C-alpha cells in the first residue's frame, strides 16, 4: 500500500507542477515530484513504526 501511495503522489505532483504551476523544466518537475514521493514514503514508514507495539509481530515481516 505504501508503494502505491508513493507512486500516486509522484504522478499527482508531476501533473500539478505541469498544469497548475506551469513548470516546464523536466528536471525541476522530476526533483519536486521525487521529493514529494520520498517524503510521503518516509512519513508513512515513521507512522507505521510508531504504531507498532513493542515485542509484537508485524504483518510485513
ABEGO torsion letter per residue (X at the ends): XAAAAAAAAAAAAAAAAAAAAGBABAAAAAAAAAAAAAAAAAAAAAAAAAABBBGBBBAAX
